[in-house]
Amino acid sequence: MKKTMDKIVIENLEVFANHGVLEEENVLGQKFLVSAELEVSTRKAGISDALMLSVDYTKVCKIISSFMCEHTFHLLEAVAENLALVLFANFEALNGVKITIKKPWAPIRMHVDYVGVTIERRWHRAYVAIGSNMGDKLKYLEDAVKAVKEDVSCRIIKISDIILTEPYGPVEQDDFMNGCIMLDTLYTPSELLRFLQKLENDANRVRDVHWGPRTLDLDILLYDDLVISDDELIIPHPEMHKRAFVLEPLKQIAPNVVHPLLHQRIRDMI
């Protein structure tokens, strides 16, 4: 999903706040300097000269200042991480952020201009297959979609129709309900995997039988154009090109997406 984007830059916004490992830092407070690079397309705003088509940097500064003053964290890493989430939640047009938090008065008893932390976070495009063939199948799928929608690190872009399919593999079992979700996520691939596994566990997913029945099955099919193969995760999903019950709903929401290994569009893989 990574694209070349314009940036709105805020440099060294001064905030007096209470963050630090030491108790006196949290009580007395100190000065922080916050810089932010906001990755957003400024094309429409530049042509029209309309503020509503851009990100209002005055509003951004007020949000940063309020957040820094209203919360207390031990680590600058935590300040930056949570501040990034707040900015993404407040500005839908934001594609990515780079945040630097400087601490000029750090109590380290040595001369230093400042200590600080810089993080970069952005939305990543992922495709997730959803399926169920036990109990109230549709409710399991609807609950999973709802949980993804409610997570601050995810935003659903499209959802396919739910289709009824015969089970895959040698195990005799009930028919499946299958679909696919297109989402943007701030999670890394491993974090997204753990989030989806938690949703499966919340649905009482049991993994006793390979290709066996399950209340909820959530598989990462694609994540940007990444190719990953390790003990934890394989992306693209190694079986997706063999499974019509995956490709059919995926084609409905992303027909022209290209498989990064097979170099074929989804619509042509059917």
N, C-alpha and C positions, 0 to 999 in steps of 0.2 A: 504493500500500500504506500510505501515511501515515495513521495514526490518532491520535486523542487518547489519550495514555497517561499513566499515573501515573509518578512518578519517585522513585527513591531517590537521595539527595544526600549526597556526601562533600565536605567543604569544607576545603581547605588541609591535606591530609595532609603532614606534614613528612618528607622523605627526604634523606639525605646520599648523593650519588652523583657520578659522574664523567662529565659531559657538557659539551661546549663546543668551540669552534673552536680555542681556544688550547691548547697542549700542557700547560701547567701546570694548566688546568682538568681535563684528563683524568687527570693524575697526582695532584694534591692533593685534588680533589673540592670540592664545595660544597653548600649547602643548596638544596633545591627544595621548592616547595609545589604539591601536586597536588590539583585538585578534579575531581570527576566527577559528572555527572548521568546516572543509569542509567534509561533509558526502559523500563519493564516494567509489566505489569498487576499491581497489588497486590490486586486484588479478592478472589481466592480466599484469599490469605494473611490479608487483613483480616477475612474472615468466619470462617475456621477458627482463626486465631491459630497457624498451623503454619508454622514457619520453612522447612520443605522446599518450600513452595509460593511462596516468595519468593526474592530474591537476598540471600545472606548478606553484609552489608556488611563484616563482619570478614574474611571470605575475600577480598573485593574489595581491601581495604586491604593484606592480606598479598601478594596477587598484584602490586599496583601497586608496593609497596616492593621485592619481590624482583626484579621486572623492571627497575626503575630502577637497582638496585644491581648486577645481574648483567650489564648491557649498557652499552656506551659509544657515544654518538652525537655527532657534531659539532653538529647542529642540533636545537633544540627541536621543530621541525616533524617530524623523523624520530622523535623520542622519542614524541610524541603519536600519530603515525600507527601505529607499531608497537604501542604500548600498546593502542590501540583494537582491533587485530586479536587481541591476546591476550585481552582481555576478552570479545570475541564468541566466541572459541574455547572459553572456559571456562564461559560462561553461555548455554545454549541459549535461555532465556526472554528474553534481552536483545533488544529491538527497535531500540534506538538508544542512542548515547552522546554526551555532550558533555564533552570533556576540556579542562581549562585547566592549563597548567604554568607556574608562576611561578619566576623566577630572581632572588631578592632581592640576591644578591651579584654581579651581572653586572659584569665588569671594563670599564666604559665611562668611568671617570674623571669622572663627573658624578653629582650627587645625583638619585637616583630610587628610588622605593619598590621597584619590581621591573620587570623586563621579562618578557614571557610570550607564550604562544601558546594560542589556543583553537581547537579543531576540533569539528565535529559530523559524525558518521557514523551511517548507519542502513541497515537492509536495505531493498532495493527489489524489488518483484515483477516478474519478466520472463518472457516466453514466447518460446522459441526453437524454430524449425522445424529438423529434422535430416533429411538425405537423402543417398543415395548410389546411383550406378548404374554403378560401375566396380569391377572386381576383387572382393575379398571384401567385399561391401557391408555385411553384418551386422557384420563385425569392425570396419570403419571407424566404424560407428555406435556400437558398444559401446566402442571405444577413446575416442571423443569424450565419451561419457557418463562414462566412468571419469575422464578428465582434468578434467571439470567438477567431479565429486565430490571430487577430490583438491585442488582449488584452495581456499585458505583464504578467498577472497573470494566464494565461491559455496556454496550448499547447495541440493541438488535436493529439491523437494517432491513432485513427481509426474512420471511418465514414461508417455506413451501407449503403446499397442500399436504395433508396427511393421506398416505396411500396404504392399502391393505396388501400384504405380500406373504407368500409362502416362506416358511423358515428355511434358512441356509444351513447346510451341513447335514451330518448323518443322524442327528438326534431327533426323534419323533416328538413334536410339540405343536402348540397352537400357532395360528397365523400371527404375523407381526403387523403393528401399525408403525410406519416409518415416515420420516420427513427430514428436512434439513434447515438449518439456521445460518444465515449470513450475519456476522456480527463484527463490530469493531471492539477491540479490547486493549486495555493497558497492561494486561498480564503478559509475562513471558510465556513461551510455550509450556514450560514445566509448571508454572503457576496456573495456567489455564487447565492443564491436565489435572492437577490436584483439586482445583475448584470443581471441575466436572465429576471427578471421582467422589467428592463429598456429596454432590447432589445424588449420585447413584446410591451411595451408602444411606443417605437420608430416605431414599425410596426402598430401603431394605434389599438392595441388590445383592444376590448371592452368586459367587463365582466357583461353584463346585464342579460344574461340567462345562468343558470347552464347547463353545457354540450351543450351549444349552439355553433353556428359557430364562428370561430375566424381566424384572419389573421395569427396569430403565436401563437403556444402553446409550451412552453419549460418547461419540468418537470424533476426535479432531481429524478432519480430512485434509485440510490445507491451512497454512498459516503464512500470510504474505506469499512470497515465492521461495520460502526456506526449504532446504532439504536437510533433515535431521535423522540420524540413525544411531541410537545408543541404547543402553539397557533399559532406560525408562520410557523412551518415546521414539516412534518412527513417524516422520512426516515427509512427504505425503503418506496418507494411510496406505499400507502395502496391498490391501485387498480392494481398494475402492474401485479400480478400473474393471474388476471382475463382477461387480455386484450391481445389477440393474436397480435394485431397491435403494441403492445409494445414488446412482447416477441420474435416475429419473427425477427425483425431487431436487437434486442439485442443479440439473439442467434447467429446471423451472425458474430458479432464482439467479443462476449464474452461467448461462449457456456459453458465453465466450471466454470464461476463465480458462487459462492454459495450465495444464498439468506440468509442473516444473521439471519432471524427469522424462515423461513420455512426449512432451512438447505437442500435445494435442488439446484442442478445445474440448470442453465437457460435452458439447452438443455432438461432436464427432466421435466421442468414445462410446456412445450408446451402441 
